[in-house]
Amino acid sequence: MELSRKSGIHHTTLSKLAGHPSQRPSRLTERKLRPVLREYGVDTTDFWDLGL
């Protein structure tokens, strides 16, 4: 998966983004993910509020 390779984040972490809120990544992972998602054109402003 291009996103996980580029960000260096394991694909299981990314799969958790679509999971239950309790499976959401840690704050550290979120800080790593946000700039990467922004680079891919994803609006991260309310990203976590959407439960994605």
PyMOL commands that set and color helices and strands:
alter all, ss='L'
color gray80, all
select helices_A, chain A and resi 2-7+11-16+21-23+27-39+48-50
alter helices_A, ss='H'
color red, helices_A
deselect
rebuild
show_as cartoon
